[in-house]
Amino acid sequence: MEYISTRNSQKTFSFKDVFLKGLAPDGGLFVPNTIPAYDSQGLEKLRSLSYEELATKIIFKFCSEEFNQEEIKDIIKNSYKNFRADEVVKIKKIGNKNLLELFHGPTLAFKDIAMQVIGRMYEKILKKNNLKINIVVATSGDTGAAAISAIKDRKNMKIFVLHPDNKISGIQRKFMTTVDSSNVFNIALESNFDECQKYIKSMFADKEFSGTINMSGVNSINWSRIVIQIIYYFFSYFKISKKDEKINYAVPTGNFGDVYAGYIAKKMGLPIDKLIIATNSNDILKRTVNTGVYKPLKVEHTVSPSMDIQVASNFERLIFDVCSCNSDKILKLMDDLNKKGEFLLEKEELKKIKKDFYSESLSDEETKLIIKKIYKNKKILVDPHTAVAIGVVNKLPLEKNTVILATAHPAKFPDIVMQQAGIKPELPESLKDIFNKKEKYKKLPNDLKKIQEYILERV
Ligand SMILES: *Cc1c(COP(=O)(O)O)cnc(C)c1O
């Protein structure tokens, strides 16, 4: 399989390039040149596979130049052996909807599912190619923890994680800062997530810096994360749907990575009707889907911090697709975004987006009410991100069977869950000692040079 950049469809890249670079050299995002697809019969053959078998089959399609099938199988098996669910994820009924629990990994958020695999892919690729890298990543809370858990103690790599100081929950922070490993560095910045993300982009763009440290990224723009997230759409589909039945997926969305994986699953032939982009009051995607104007506003701090994002990086991949893979068009739109602070989609492009997507947003007040009501009526505790998706689904006139992605464990946001449901969500037994561990992180000012110096001194 060959890959291209959304900003230059002429030059092709290998999976290894895509994996190690994260972002394309021209600033665009990598996408496959063609997406493999299953017909109805092909899908039925996948129906009875276990999660790990399904993951091995599908992931292999995207990286067979780099790994053989045995290697992928091995990576998958080791990645998920410590998950608290036998089949990686769990599906629960919630009224007449389905809740797809993706939070049974080591850091209690869906990001573990991709990150555990990526950590092991890195180790294999680095060893094969005799390389050393430094991962630099920004986090709105959960990415950093998942990445640290996947990369700690691995050979030939160090990880530097930037988080916005005081804008993530205490437990989110502890999952990152209590990891005692010589290759892990946490940095707290006096800024918000979008700014942290901007620093990562600037560091990548600074060729001298990124070359010197052999910089790599695992943000949700990394294509391999998308591929690995496709699996739970397939797996849950087979668990709840009959042959050819069309169903909806509702996804709590920030960077547009998770819901974009659903879009790829649909392109691969999975009978998905609507993909529902559920956002908090940082509703850039809802505004874009409704009006065609993509315009980042100021980031608002909400009760679902992992979605406090106004620049939904992966959205560029969708735009590229609906613009018929015209990279010149993407360059123009990104230029508009830089110069005017917004870009406008054409009618035809917007029509294509509306065919596959709905989008709605939920306020903090509505989100809190959902947490309270779901516990009162169903005795299920949900975290605020999952609550956003549930609340959005309640607002929409959906006829088909619907799966709601539950992206974080309620115990990762204990204060708000306790406040609304009146009971304290318990951490899984194996994680309870996190409160007794010592935290270690460095506070740095909002200054690119200072951040770069800190990293250079430690690589
Ligand atoms: C990261 C995250 C999201 C948003 O996922 P994207 O892929 O960025 O859209 C939603 N919920 C939780 C709990 C997360 O950690």
The ligand as an SDF file (V2000), in Angstrom:
LIG
                    3D

 15 15  0  0  0  0  0  0  0  0999 V2000
   -9.1570   11.9490   22.7600 C   0  0  0  0  0  0  0  0  0  0  0  0
  -10.4960   11.7680   23.3200 C   0  0  0  0  0  0  0  0  0  0  0  0
  -11.6440   12.0680   22.5820 C   0  0  0  0  0  0  0  0  0  0  0  0
  -11.5790   12.6940   21.1980 C   0  0  0  0  0  0  0  0  0  0  0  0
  -11.0490   11.8340   20.2330 O   0  0  0  0  0  0  0  0  0  0  0  0
  -10.5600   12.4150   18.8150 P   0  0  0  0  0  0  0  0  0  0  0  0
   -9.9970   11.2610   18.0950 O   0  0  0  0  0  0  0  0  0  0  0  0
   -9.5540   13.4770   19.1160 O   0  0  0  0  0  0  0  0  0  0  0  0
  -11.7650   12.9980   18.1530 O   0  0  0  0  0  0  0  0  0  0  0  0
  -12.8710   11.7900   23.1450 C   0  0  0  0  0  0  0  0  0  0  0  0
  -12.9800   11.2610   24.3840 N   0  0  0  0  0  0  0  0  0  0  0  0
  -11.8930   10.9720   25.1300 C   0  0  0  0  0  0  0  0  0  0  0  0
  -12.0790   10.4170   26.4880 C   0  0  0  0  0  0  0  0  0  0  0  0
  -10.6180   11.1940   24.6240 C   0  0  0  0  0  0  0  0  0  0  0  0
   -9.5560   10.9050   25.3620 O   0  0  0  0  0  0  0  0  0  0  0  0
  1  2  1  0
  2  3  1  0
  2 14  2  0
  3  4  1  0
  3 10  2  0
  4  5  1  0
  5  6  1  0
  6  7  2  0
  6  8  1  0
  6  9  1  0
 10 11  1  0
 11 12  2  0
 12 13  1  0
 12 14  1  0
 14 15  1  0
M  END
$$$$
